[in-house]
Amino acid sequence: MRTMACVAALLAPSLLGCIGAPNPLAPHLRGSVGLPHHGVVTGAVSLPKKGSGYVLYRDDGVRWGSERLVGVIQRAAAEVQTSRPGGAPLVVGDLSHRYGGQTERHRSHRSGRDVDLLFYVTTPRGVPVRSPGFIKFSTDGLGTTEGKKVYRFDVERNWTLVRALLDDEDVQWVFVARPLEALLIEHAMALGEPLDLLYRAETVMRQPGDSAPHDAHSHVRLACTVEEMVAGCEGGPRWPWQPKLEPLSLSDAELLAARYED
């Protein structure tokens, strides 16, 4: 399917026109469609309330995402549980609604490619505990709840989570505040992690400039697949370690055109 590469850039506009969502006039649109802040999703799957190494923070219907996204969450959480046994589970925040679209709590999370992950935390003495919610952490890695209970940013487990996320080439961004990113990178360097892994981590982790700094949770976003790009999925770069988009041949274009005529 990689040989269909140039379809997204060259053919999608002519095929889709002004259509931005699946509807009776465009039944071929599938998967994540549109932008993270202006899109929808079809074929979404629900993240179970709990699984290996994770639990949902709340269950009010905003727990749907692409099959790829749900898989990334489950694999990463399971990896942390296996690599760092004995700790509290990853607390998973919002994904998307079943068909995407606007949510009350988010500007994005509309196309099934976004999820909020609460940070792993410990007590001030370093004992792993389950995160009680969206705690804002300062540059020293300490945060307090409204009841003034103090928690510490669990650098060890949070780095293990980021490393597990980076194993998946679908991950495009891990939005996180700069001071917390610095703590994670410093920890990774102290562990002697490979330079290519550090480069990927520093590339993917980013404090967004158009929203909250993400000092109370991380926000993971997946890249579009080639097939989703053809169907109107947009937004964000492709990293050097992701599969290369090969030139489109005439036969590929003919096959794609036939697909959209069906």
FENTA-V738501 format. One record per run of one state. SS is the DSSP state (@ for helix, = for strand, . for the rest). FROM is the first residue (numbers start at 1). TO is the last residue. If there is no record, write none. Layout:
BEGIN
<<SS	FROM	TO> <SS	FROM	TO>>
END
This chain:
BEGIN
<<.	1	1> <@	2	4> <.	5	6> <@	7	10> <.	11	11> <@	12	16> <.	17	22> <=	23	23> <.	24	25> <=	26	26> <.	27	31> <=	32	35> <.	36	37> <=	38	41> <.	42	44> <=	45	46> <.	47	49> <=	50	51> <.	52	53> <=	54	56> <.	57	63> <=	64	65> <.	66	66> <@	67	83> <.	84	89> <=	90	92> <.	93	95> <=	96	96> <.	97	99> <=	100	100> <.	101	102> <=	103	103> <.	104	105> <=	106	106> <.	107	113> <=	114	118> <.	119	120> <=	121	122> <.	123	127> <=	128	129> <.	130	136> <=	137	137> <.	138	141> <=	142	144> <.	145	149> <=	150	153> <.	154	154> <@	155	166> <.	167	170> <=	171	175> <.	176	177> <@	178	191> <.	192	194> <@	195	204> <=	205	206> <.	207	216> <=	217	222> <.	223	225> <@	226	230> <.	231	232> <=	233	233> <.	234	249> <@	250	261> <.	262	262>>
END
